Amino acid sequence: MAAFSITVNNKKHQVEVDPKMPLLWVIRDVIGLTGTKYGCGITQCGACTVHVGNAAVRSCMFPVESVGDEKITTIEGLSESGDHPVQLAWKEIDVPQCGYCQSGQIMAAVALLKENPSPTDDDIHKTMTNICRCGTYNRIKKAIKAAATARV
């Protein structure tokens, strides 16, 4: 066990955990934020995507000891009232079906738009590698384009 001071959604947390504990479990089980989902546990599906600094990170295998001084943003910290342009586009386009992967999809889309404010279809296809069990990929792409137009 080791003590870590991490900032999640602009709030400092003191946690005492195994340094190798995946960030996902620190966020969910220690801090109590359950918007970030567990999907596969091997960084393939992206349901656990959060931002560490400005990077989209699959938190299911990202050890808490690797966070360092970077700030962590989860879906709960993206906006206080769900009014981030990507969240609004998701609602407008009616992207989710089951909704399970959507927090990870949204976090990946926000990171994409920060890096590339006007992505092409090919850019979206190459960057958005999160898996959606329901296959809403066309609506995800449409929502990313709508959010880009809103100038995220």
C-alpha positions in Angstrom: 0.0 0.0 0.0 1.1 3.5 -0.7 -0.5 7.0 -0.2 -1.3 9.0 -3.3 -2.6 12.5 -3.7 -4.6 12.7 -7.0 -6.9 15.3 -8.4 -10.1 14.0 -9.9 -12.5 16.5 -11.4 -10.6 19.4 -9.8 -11.0 17.8 -6.3 -7.9 16.5 -4.4 -8.2 13.0 -3.0 -5.8 11.2 -0.7 -5.9 7.5 -1.4 -4.0 4.6 0.1 -3.9 1.8 -2.4 -1.6 -0.6 -4.1 0.6 1.5 -6.5 -0.3 -1.0 -9.3 -4.1 -0.7 -8.7 -5.8 0.4 -12.0 -7.0 3.9 -12.0 -10.5 2.7 -12.8 -10.8 0.9 -9.5 -9.4 3.9 -7.6 -12.0 6.1 -9.3 -14.9 3.7 -8.8 -14.2 1.8 -5.6 -12.1 4.2 -3.6 -13.4 7.6 -4.6 -16.9 6.5 -5.5 -17.4 7.9 -9.0 -19.2 5.3 -11.0 -19.7 7.0 -14.4 -16.5 5.4 -15.7 -17.4 1.8 -16.6 -15.5 -1.5 -16.5 -15.8 -3.3 -19.8 -13.1 -5.7 -20.8 -10.2 -5.1 -18.4 -7.6 -5.3 -21.2 -7.8 -1.8 -22.7 -9.7 -3.0 -25.8 -13.2 -1.7 -25.4 -12.7 1.9 -24.0 -15.6 1.9 -21.6 -13.2 3.0 -18.9 -11.8 6.0 -20.8 -10.9 9.1 -18.7 -8.6 12.0 -19.3 -5.2 12.0 -17.5 -3.9 15.5 -18.3 -5.2 16.1 -21.8 -4.9 12.5 -22.9 -7.7 10.0 -23.2 -6.6 7.0 -21.2 -8.1 3.6 -20.7 -8.1 3.4 -17.0 -8.7 -0.3 -16.5 -5.0 -1.1 -16.8 -3.5 2.3 -16.1 -1.8 2.0 -12.7 -2.5 4.8 -10.2 1.2 5.2 -9.7 1.5 6.5 -13.3 -0.8 9.4 -12.7 1.9 11.6 -11.2 0.8 15.2 -10.9 -1.6 15.1 -13.9 -5.2 16.0 -13.3 -7.8 13.3 -14.0 -11.2 14.1 -15.5 -14.0 11.6 -15.6 -17.4 11.8 -17.2 -18.8 13.4 -14.0 -16.2 16.2 -14.3 -16.7 17.0 -17.9 -19.5 19.5 -17.1 -21.5 20.2 -14.0 -24.9 20.0 -15.8 -24.2 17.7 -18.8 -24.0 20.7 -21.1 -20.6 20.1 -22.6 -20.9 20.4 -26.5 -20.1 16.7 -26.9 -22.7 15.7 -24.4 -25.3 18.0 -26.0 -24.5 16.5 -29.4 -24.9 13.0 -28.0 -28.4 13.9 -26.8 -29.3 15.8 -30.0 -28.3 12.9 -32.2 -29.7 10.3 -29.8 -26.5 8.3 -29.8 -26.9 5.8 -26.9 -28.9 2.7 -27.0 -27.9 0.7 -24.0 -25.6 3.5 -22.9 -23.0 1.4 -21.3 -20.0 2.5 -23.4 -21.2 6.1 -23.7 -19.1 7.8 -21.0 -16.0 6.3 -22.5 -17.1 7.2 -26.0 -17.8 10.8 -24.9 -14.4 11.1 -23.1 -12.6 9.8 -26.2 -14.6 12.2 -28.5 -13.7 15.2 -26.3 -10.0 14.3 -26.4 -10.2 13.9 -30.2 -11.8 17.3 -30.6 -9.3 19.0 -28.4 -6.5 17.6 -30.5 -8.3 18.0 -33.9 -11.2 20.5 -33.8 -12.4 19.6 -37.3 -11.9 15.9 -37.8 -12.6 14.2 -41.1 -14.6 10.9 -41.2 -11.3 9.1 -41.5 -9.8 10.9 -38.5 -12.9 9.9 -36.4 -12.6 6.3 -37.7 -8.9 6.1 -36.8 -9.2 7.8 -33.4 -12.5 6.5 -32.0 -11.5 2.9 -31.3 -13.9 2.4 -28.4 -16.3 -0.5 -28.9 -20.0 0.0 -28.9 -22.0 -3.2 -28.3 -25.0 -1.7 -29.9 -23.2 -0.5 -33.0 -24.1 3.2 -32.9 -20.9 4.1 -34.7 -22.7 6.2 -37.4 -24.5 8.3 -34.7 -21.3 8.6 -32.8 -19.6 10.0 -35.9 -22.5 12.3 -36.6 -22.5 13.6 -33.0 -18.7 14.3 -33.1 -19.2 16.3 -36.3 -22.1 18.2 -34.6 -19.9 19.0 -31.6 -17.1 20.1 -33.8 -19.4 22.5 -35.5 -20.3 23.8 -32.0 -16.6 24.4 -31.5 -15.8 22.3 -28.5 
